[in-house]
Amino acid sequence: MHSLEQPERKLRVAVLMGGTSSERPISLSTGKMILSALDQDRYTVVAIDTKDLLSVPDAGGEALPAAGLSESRMTADVTEDTEDSCSSLSSAIQPSREKSVLSVPSASSMLSVIQKPDVVFIALHGKGGEDGTIQGMLELLGLTYTGSGVMASALAMDKAMTKRLFRSAGIPVLEDLLVRRGQALDPAALTAGVCQLLGGFPVFVKPNAEGSTFGCTLVANSAELPGAIETALKYDRLTIIERYARGMEITVGVLGNTGDPEGVEALPVIEIVPKATYYDYESKYAEGGSEHIIPARLSEALLRRAQETAVRCHEMLGCRGMSRTDMIVAGQELYVLEVNTIPGMTPTSLLPQAAAQAGIPFAKLLDRLIESALRRE
């Protein structure tokens, strides 16, 4: 097993970033932050853009654009130079020449062979990076990687399945209705279902397996519902219509591997105060889009309950390394919204802020995630 304590040599770290999902700009920003913070005295680092192998088309066959905020308006400016500095995936995950060479072809050509990385640091978001896909490929290649494994990643990305699992365990989640792509829509029946099962409007409509609020709509009335469903179905085959709960939005990060003797650690609770009606794309990534208050302005009992709930979610899904559980507090009730297995690491991202509040600087947070990955060997 490799160790971060007095290593015999620098550890080789390959940072996977970019990809082709709708969250590509966020992934590039996350990757840039990681690359700039990794300790050059400990690591030999290579940046890898996976866009040559990952393709996430929509129903019409074209990649969906990142909506709402261009890369140039990201707080961490992601330039063409950032993308050009990345290798292709296939050129960076080859085993070393000390062993038989296993070539992974890119979409364009067979590329050069470099030494096998000791750790692959996954900085990908969305489909193809956060849903167990890349994790499965790395497992087949025998490469150590940061974050959760195939099953936990796939479960957390599938919001409907996650909610089903949490309901069975008594973890509170919001009531919802599901609509599948290709399903005949009866507006009157949908409105009746919303009124009977969700308590009426407003409701929140979102794709089942998408991040960064892409395809999400806060729906005020029945007339807006069909359009919101159509928007969400552009991003995924399944749409969730969820009861909208007014309250305080909070998030809780968790560090550690499920099952480790050291256990897992819940980070301080963050209260999110968006400038918009809800925590949308611009609220998340634009400078000044939201205010983050640490710790959240809740009673000690609610703060503890939020942290305990986040740890339960982390362990129930089998998360490793890190997770971030988003919740809403309505009165004295707390509801889990979703679990993120690869939280953002942009300048406005929540997990690094919570870690810093807990006395873990960003560079040390990266060390811990790498160490968590190496402990699984």
LINWOVEN-V472822 format. One record per helix or strand of 3 or more residues. SS is the DSSP state (a for helix, b for strand). FROM is the first residue (numbers start at 1). TO is the last residue. If there is no record, write none. Layout:
ss = {SS,SS}
from = {FROM,FROM}
to = {TO,TO}
This chain:
ss = {b,a,b,a,a,a,a,b,a,a,a,b,a,b,b,a,b,b,b,a,b,a,b,b,a,a}
from = {11,24,43,50,71,80,89,119,133,150,159,176,187,203,217,222,238,248,270,281,290,300,322,333,350,362}
to = {17,37,49,52,73,84,92,122,141,157,168,180,197,207,219,233,243,255,274,285,294,317,330,340,357,374}
